[in-house]
Amino acid sequence: MQYARAAVMVEQNQVETWNVPVFDPAPGGALVRVVLGGVCGSDVHIVSGEAGTMPFPIILGHEGVGRIEKLGAGVTTDYAGVPVKQGDMVYWAPIALCHRCHTCTVLDETPCDNSTFFEHADKPNWGSYADFACLPSGMAFYRLPDHAQPEALAALGCALPTVLRGYDRCGPVGLDDTVVVQGAGPVGLAAVLVAAASGAKEIIAIDHSPVRLEMARSLGATETISLKDTTPEDRLRIVAERFGKRGASLVVEAAGALPAFPEGVNLTGNHGRYVILGLWGAIGTQPIAPRDLTIRNMTIAGATFPKPKHYYQAMQLAARLQDRFPLADLITQRFSINDANKALELVKTGALIKPVIDPTL
C-alpha cells in the first residue's frame, strides 16, 4: 500500500499532517495528484467548529485542481463528455451526490438527500489538502481547457461556482444592473468579476482591506467603499448618491458577518434583489423590518452548495477571462501540506486574499 501526506482535522481546532493510504480508484472513479488545493474561509469555520460538528478525522480541502494519476474501470471521459487520460488536468465538484433521490432527480438541487461531504481520513478521500485525491464514482470532474491556467481557476476555488449558483437562484446580472458587493474576499471578488463580465452598469465593492478593494477594482468594480472609514449611514448615502433614486438593483452579501445582513437589506433598492452567499458559517440572527421587503418589492435569496454545472461554468469562465483580468494574481501565498495550520490562521485574520496548498512544497 502506498502512503502520502494529508492535512487531517483530528478534532476541533486540531489539524495534523498524516501519512494516509493512496487507494486505486473504484470503477467509475479517478485518482488525482493534487496540483493546488484552495484554502477557503469555510475551512476556517469547519476547523473552529462554527460550521457544526464534523465526522473526525477528515482530510480538509474542498477546492482542488490536479492531474489524473489513474482512471477507474470504465472511465474514458469527464462529466461533460470530454475524453480524458492519465496526466490531464482536472477540477472537481467536491460533494458526493447519490443521483438516486428526490432532490437529485426531481428537484435537480444540491446538496442531495444523501450527500457525502467528508470521508474518514483512512478511506478513499477527495480532500485537497493532500498529495492525492480519490474521486468516487458519481463525483463530477472536468478536464481543464488546454490553455487554462490552474492558478486562475484555483484563485476563485469554490467562490466562483458559489457566485454562479447565487446568480442562478436570484437572477442573472443584466446590462442595466447597479450592483453592491458586501465583502471583497474570494466570494466578493468573484461576484464583482461575474457582474463586470456580464456588463453591469456600475459595481460598488465594500470591504475593510485596501488591498482587497484595489483587487476589486482590477476585476471590474467601478467604485469602492472602505468599512474602516464609513458608517452604515455613510455607505447608504454613498450608494444613493452614486446610483440615484433607483438604488442598487442587486446586492450580494459576501462578507460572512451578521451585521452585513440588515445593512444589505437597506442598501437594496426598490424592486431589487439581495442574494446571501457569505453567511454560511455565521450562526445567529439580525433584526430587519419585514414591511420594507413588501413596500420595496424586494427579493431575498440564499444560495450555497453549487451544482456540478456551476463548477463546469466556473472553469470555462476562468479560462475565458484569465487574460482579461488578473485572476492568477489573487493567489497571494502558497503553503505546504505541513503548513496548513498557518494558512488557515492567516485566512482567519484576513491577511491574505487567497492562499493555496501546494503539495510540491
VEXDREN-2710 file (C-alpha; in Angstrom, 1 decimal):
% VEXDREN-2710
k/r/px/py/pz
1/MET/0.0/0.0/0.0
2/GLN/1.3/3.4/-1.0
3/TYR/1.1/6.3/1.5
4/ALA/1.1/10.1/1.0
5/ARG/0.6/13.2/3.1
6/ALA/-2.7/14.9/4.0
7/ALA/-3.7/17.7/6.4
8/VAL/-6.2/16.0/8.7
9/MET/-8.6/17.6/11.1
10/VAL/-8.4/15.3/14.1
11/GLU/-10.8/17.3/16.3
12/GLN/-12.0/20.9/16.6
13/ASN/-9.0/23.3/16.3
14/GLN/-6.6/20.5/15.8
15/VAL/-5.1/19.8/12.3
16/GLU/-2.2/17.4/11.9
17/THR/-0.2/16.1/8.9
18/TRP/-0.8/12.3/8.5
19/ASN/0.5/9.7/6.1
20/VAL/-2.7/8.2/4.6
21/PRO/-3.2/5.3/2.2
22/VAL/-3.4/6.1/-1.5
23/PHE/-6.1/3.9/-3.0
24/ASP/-6.7/2.8/-6.5
25/PRO/-9.8/4.4/-7.9
26/ALA/-13.0/2.4/-7.8
27/PRO/-14.8/1.6/-11.1
28/GLY/-16.2/4.9/-12.4
29/GLY/-13.8/7.0/-10.3
30/ALA/-10.4/8.6/-10.6
31/LEU/-7.2/9.1/-8.7
32/VAL/-5.9/12.6/-9.0
33/ARG/-2.5/14.0/-8.0
34/VAL/-3.3/17.4/-6.4
35/VAL/-1.6/20.4/-8.0
36/LEU/-3.3/23.2/-6.0
37/GLY/-5.7/23.0/-3.1
38/GLY/-7.5/26.2/-2.3
39/VAL/-7.8/27.4/1.3
40/CYS/-11.3/28.7/1.9
41/GLY/-12.9/30.7/4.6
42/SER/-15.3/27.9/5.0
43/ASP/-12.4/25.7/6.1
44/VAL/-11.8/28.1/8.9
45/HIS/-15.4/27.8/10.1
46/ILE/-15.1/24.0/9.8
47/VAL/-11.9/23.8/11.9
48/SER/-13.2/26.2/14.6
49/GLY/-16.5/24.3/15.0
50/GLU/-18.6/27.3/13.9
51/ALA/-19.9/25.2/11.0
52/GLY/-21.0/22.3/13.3
53/THR/-19.6/19.0/14.4
54/MET/-17.5/17.2/11.8
55/PRO/-17.1/13.4/11.5
56/PHE/-13.5/13.3/12.7
57/PRO/-10.9/12.6/11.4
58/ILE/-11.3/14.2/8.0
59/ILE/-8.9/15.4/5.3
60/LEU/-9.5/19.2/4.7
61/GLY/-10.0/20.9/1.4
62/HIS/-12.9/21.2/-0.9
63/GLU/-11.2/23.2/-3.7
64/GLY/-8.9/21.2/-5.9
65/VAL/-7.1/21.2/-9.2
66/GLY/-5.0/18.2/-10.1
67/ARG/-3.6/15.8/-12.7
68/ILE/-5.2/12.4/-13.4
69/GLU/-2.9/9.7/-11.9
70/LYS/-5.1/6.7/-12.7
71/LEU/-8.7/6.2/-14.1
72/GLY/-11.1/3.7/-12.7
73/ALA/-12.5/1.0/-14.8
74/GLY/-14.9/2.3/-17.5
75/VAL/-13.8/5.9/-17.3
76/THR/-12.9/7.4/-20.7
77/THR/-14.4/10.9/-20.4
78/ASP/-15.0/13.6/-17.8
79/TYR/-18.6/14.6/-16.7
80/ALA/-19.1/16.8/-19.8
81/GLY/-18.2/14.0/-22.2
82/VAL/-14.7/15.3/-22.9
83/PRO/-12.1/12.5/-23.4
84/VAL/-9.6/12.1/-20.5
85/LYS/-6.4/10.2/-20.0
86/GLN/-3.6/10.0/-17.4
87/GLY/-1.8/13.3/-17.0
88/ASP/-4.8/15.5/-17.9
89/MET/-5.6/18.4/-15.6
90/VAL/-9.0/18.3/-13.9
91/TYR/-11.2/20.3/-11.5
92/TRP/-13.9/18.5/-9.4
93/ALA/-17.1/19.3/-7.6
94/PRO/-16.4/18.2/-4.0
95/ILE/-19.8/16.9/-3.0
96/ALA/-20.6/13.2/-3.5
97/LEU/-24.1/13.1/-4.8
98/CYS/-26.2/9.9/-4.8
99/HIS/-28.0/10.6/-8.1
100/ARG/-30.9/8.4/-6.8
101/CYS/-33.0/10.7/-4.6
102/HIS/-35.9/13.2/-4.9
103/THR/-33.5/16.2/-4.5
104/CYS/-31.1/14.9/-7.2
105/THR/-33.5/13.7/-9.8
106/VAL/-36.8/15.6/-9.3
107/LEU/-35.7/18.9/-7.7
108/ASP/-32.3/19.0/-9.5
109/GLU/-30.8/20.6/-6.5
110/THR/-27.7/20.3/-4.3
111/PRO/-26.9/19.1/-1.7
112/CYS/-29.0/15.9/-2.2
113/ASP/-30.8/13.9/0.5
114/ASN/-27.7/11.6/0.8
115/SER/-24.8/13.9/0.1
116/THR/-21.4/13.0/1.5
117/PHE/-19.2/16.0/2.3
118/PHE/-16.4/14.2/4.1
119/GLU/-15.0/10.7/4.4
120/HIS/-12.8/9.2/7.1
121/ALA/-9.2/10.1/6.6
122/ASP/-8.1/6.5/6.3
123/LYS/-10.6/5.8/3.5
124/PRO/-10.6/6.9/-0.2
125/ASN/-10.8/10.6/0.1
126/TRP/-11.3/13.7/-2.1
127/GLY/-10.0/16.4/0.3
128/SER/-7.5/18.6/-1.5
129/TYR/-5.1/19.4/1.4
130/ALA/-3.3/16.3/0.3
131/ASP/-0.9/14.8/-2.2
132/PHE/-3.7/12.8/-3.8
133/ALA/-7.5/12.9/-4.1
134/CYS/-9.5/9.8/-4.8
135/LEU/-12.7/10.8/-6.6
136/PRO/-15.6/8.3/-6.2
137/SER/-17.9/7.3/-9.0
138/GLY/-20.5/9.9/-9.4
139/MET/-18.3/12.8/-8.2
140/ALA/-18.2/15.2/-11.2
141/PHE/-14.9/16.3/-12.6
142/TYR/-14.0/18.3/-15.7
143/ARG/-10.9/18.4/-17.9
144/LEU/-9.4/21.9/-18.0
145/PRO/-9.2/23.5/-21.4
146/ASP/-5.6/23.2/-22.8
147/HIS/-4.9/27.0/-22.4
148/ALA/-6.4/27.3/-18.9
149/GLN/-4.1/28.4/-16.1
150/PRO/-4.6/26.2/-13.0
151/GLU/-3.8/29.3/-10.8
152/ALA/-6.6/31.4/-12.5
153/LEU/-9.1/28.6/-11.6
154/ALA/-7.8/27.9/-8.1
155/ALA/-7.8/31.6/-7.3
156/LEU/-11.5/31.6/-7.0
157/GLY/-11.8/27.9/-6.0
158/CYS/-15.4/27.4/-4.8
159/ALA/-16.1/31.1/-4.7
160/LEU/-16.8/31.4/-8.4
161/PRO/-19.1/28.4/-8.5
162/THR/-20.9/29.8/-5.4
163/VAL/-21.5/33.1/-7.1
164/LEU/-22.7/31.4/-10.3
165/ARG/-25.1/29.4/-8.1
166/GLY/-26.3/32.5/-6.4
167/TYR/-27.0/34.4/-9.6
168/ASP/-28.7/31.2/-10.9
169/ARG/-31.1/31.3/-8.0
170/CYS/-31.6/35.0/-7.7
171/GLY/-31.5/36.0/-11.4
172/PRO/-28.6/36.9/-13.7
173/VAL/-26.8/40.2/-13.8
174/GLY/-28.2/42.5/-16.5
175/LEU/-26.7/45.3/-18.6
176/ASP/-28.6/47.9/-16.6
177/ASP/-27.9/46.5/-13.2
178/THR/-26.3/48.6/-10.4
179/VAL/-24.5/46.2/-8.1
180/VAL/-23.2/46.4/-4.5
181/VAL/-21.0/43.7/-3.2
182/GLN/-20.5/43.4/0.6
183/GLY/-17.1/42.0/1.2
184/ALA/-14.1/41.6/-1.2
185/GLY/-12.8/38.2/-0.2
186/PRO/-12.8/35.5/-2.8
187/VAL/-16.6/35.3/-2.9
188/GLY/-17.0/39.0/-3.2
189/LEU/-14.3/39.3/-5.8
190/ALA/-16.0/36.5/-7.8
191/ALA/-19.3/38.4/-7.6
192/VAL/-17.5/41.6/-8.9
193/LEU/-15.9/39.6/-11.7
194/VAL/-19.1/38.0/-12.9
195/ALA/-21.0/41.2/-12.6
196/ALA/-18.4/43.0/-14.7
197/ALA/-18.2/40.3/-17.3
198/SER/-22.0/40.3/-17.5
199/GLY/-22.0/44.1/-18.3
200/ALA/-23.3/45.5/-15.1
201/LYS/-23.7/49.3/-15.3
202/GLU/-21.9/50.1/-12.1
203/ILE/-20.4/47.9/-9.3
204/ILE/-19.5/49.1/-5.8
205/ALA/-17.4/46.9/-3.6
206/ILE/-17.3/47.3/0.2
207/ASP/-14.5/45.9/2.5
208/HIS/-12.1/46.9/5.2
209/SER/-8.9/45.9/3.4
210/PRO/-7.3/48.4/1.0
211/VAL/-5.6/45.5/-0.8
212/ARG/-8.9/43.7/-1.4
213/LEU/-10.6/46.9/-2.6
214/GLU/-7.8/47.5/-5.0
215/MET/-8.2/44.0/-6.3
216/ALA/-11.9/44.5/-6.6
217/ARG/-11.2/47.5/-8.9
218/SER/-8.9/45.4/-11.0
219/LEU/-11.7/42.9/-11.5
220/GLY/-14.3/45.4/-12.6
221/ALA/-15.6/47.4/-9.6
222/THR/-16.3/51.0/-10.6
223/GLU/-16.1/52.3/-7.0
224/THR/-15.0/51.0/-3.6
225/ILE/-16.1/51.9/-0.1
226/SER/-13.9/51.4/3.0
227/LEU/-15.6/49.9/6.0
228/LYS/-12.9/51.5/8.2
229/ASP/-13.7/55.0/7.1
230/THR/-17.5/54.9/6.9
231/THR/-20.6/54.1/9.0
232/PRO/-23.6/52.2/7.6
233/GLU/-25.4/55.5/7.2
234/ASP/-22.4/56.8/5.2
235/ARG/-22.5/53.8/2.9
236/LEU/-26.2/54.1/2.3
237/ARG/-25.7/57.7/1.4
238/ILE/-22.8/57.0/-1.0
239/VAL/-24.8/54.2/-2.8
240/ALA/-27.8/56.5/-3.1
241/GLU/-25.7/59.3/-4.5
242/ARG/-24.0/57.0/-7.0
243/PHE/-27.0/55.0/-8.1
244/GLY/-29.7/57.7/-7.8
245/LYS/-33.3/57.2/-6.9
246/ARG/-33.5/53.6/-8.1
247/GLY/-30.7/52.5/-5.8
248/ALA/-28.9/49.2/-6.0
249/SER/-30.8/46.7/-8.2
250/LEU/-28.6/43.8/-6.9
251/VAL/-26.8/43.5/-3.6
252/VAL/-24.5/40.5/-2.9
253/GLU/-23.7/39.6/0.7
254/ALA/-20.2/38.1/0.6
255/ALA/-19.0/39.5/4.0
256/GLY/-19.7/36.5/6.2
257/ALA/-20.5/38.9/9.1
258/LEU/-24.0/39.0/10.6
259/PRO/-24.3/42.9/10.7
260/ALA/-23.9/42.8/6.9
261/PHE/-27.4/41.3/6.5
262/PRO/-29.6/44.2/7.8
263/GLU/-27.3/46.7/6.0
264/GLY/-27.6/44.8/2.8
265/VAL/-31.4/44.9/3.1
266/ASN/-31.2/48.7/3.5
267/LEU/-28.8/49.0/0.5
268/THR/-31.1/47.1/-1.8
269/GLY/-33.2/49.4/-4.0
270/ASN/-36.9/49.2/-4.9
271/HIS/-37.7/46.1/-6.9
272/GLY/-34.1/44.9/-6.2
273/ARG/-32.6/41.6/-5.3
274/TYR/-30.4/40.6/-2.3
275/VAL/-28.5/37.3/-2.5
276/ILE/-26.9/35.9/0.6
277/LEU/-23.7/33.9/-0.1
278/GLY/-21.2/34.6/2.7
279/LEU/-23.2/33.9/5.9
280/TRP/-22.9/30.1/5.7
281/GLY/-20.7/29.9/8.7
282/ALA/-22.1/32.8/10.8
283/ILE/-24.8/31.3/13.0
284/GLY/-27.1/33.9/14.6
285/THR/-29.9/36.4/14.0
286/GLN/-30.2/40.0/12.9
287/PRO/-33.2/42.3/13.0
288/ILE/-34.8/43.7/9.8
289/ALA/-38.2/45.4/9.1
290/PRO/-40.3/42.9/7.2
291/ARG/-42.5/45.8/5.9
292/ASP/-39.5/47.1/3.9
293/LEU/-39.5/43.8/1.9
294/THR/-43.1/44.3/0.9
295/ILE/-43.3/48.0/0.1
296/ARG/-40.0/47.9/-1.8
297/ASN/-41.0/44.7/-3.7
298/MET/-37.7/43.1/-2.8
299/THR/-36.4/39.6/-3.5
300/ILE/-34.1/37.9/-1.0
301/ALA/-32.5/34.6/-1.8
302/GLY/-29.8/32.4/-0.2
303/ALA/-27.5/30.1/-2.1
304/THR/-24.9/27.5/-1.2
305/PHE/-23.6/24.2/-2.4
306/PRO/-23.1/24.8/-6.1
307/LYS/-24.2/22.1/-8.6
308/PRO/-21.7/20.3/-10.8
309/LYS/-22.7/22.6/-13.7
310/HIS/-21.6/25.6/-11.7
311/TYR/-18.1/24.1/-11.4
312/TYR/-18.0/23.5/-15.1
313/GLN/-19.2/27.0/-15.8
314/ALA/-16.6/28.4/-13.4
315/MET/-13.8/26.5/-15.1
316/GLN/-14.9/27.8/-18.6
317/LEU/-15.3/31.3/-17.3
318/ALA/-11.9/31.5/-15.6
319/ALA/-10.2/30.1/-18.7
320/ARG/-12.0/32.8/-20.8
321/LEU/-11.3/35.7/-18.5
322/GLN/-7.7/34.8/-17.3
323/ASP/-6.1/37.1/-19.8
324/ARG/-8.6/40.0/-19.4
325/PHE/-8.4/40.1/-15.6
326/PRO/-5.5/39.3/-13.2
327/LEU/-7.1/36.1/-11.8
328/ALA/-3.9/34.3/-11.0
329/ASP/-2.6/37.3/-9.0
330/LEU/-5.3/36.6/-6.4
331/ILE/-3.2/33.8/-5.1
332/THR/-1.1/35.6/-2.6
333/GLN/0.8/32.8/-0.9
334/ARG/1.5/29.1/-1.3
335/PHE/1.8/26.7/1.7
336/SER/3.0/23.1/2.0
337/ILE/0.7/20.5/3.4
338/ASN/2.7/20.6/6.6
339/ASP/1.8/24.3/6.9
340/ALA/-1.9/24.0/6.6
341/ASN/-2.4/25.4/10.1
342/LYS/-0.5/28.6/9.2
343/ALA/-2.6/29.1/6.0
344/LEU/-5.8/28.7/8.0
345/GLU/-4.7/31.2/10.6
346/LEU/-3.8/33.8/8.0
347/VAL/-7.2/33.3/6.3
348/LYS/-8.9/33.8/9.7
349/THR/-7.2/37.1/10.2
350/GLY/-7.9/38.3/6.7
351/ALA/-4.2/38.9/6.0
352/LEU/-4.3/37.1/2.6
353/ILE/-6.7/37.2/-0.4
354/LYS/-6.3/33.6/-1.5
355/PRO/-3.7/31.2/-0.2
356/VAL/-3.4/27.7/-1.6
357/ILE/-1.9/24.4/-0.6
358/ASP/0.9/23.4/-3.0
359/PRO/1.9/19.7/-2.4
360/THR/5.2/20.2/-4.2
361/LEU/6.4/22.4/-1.3
END
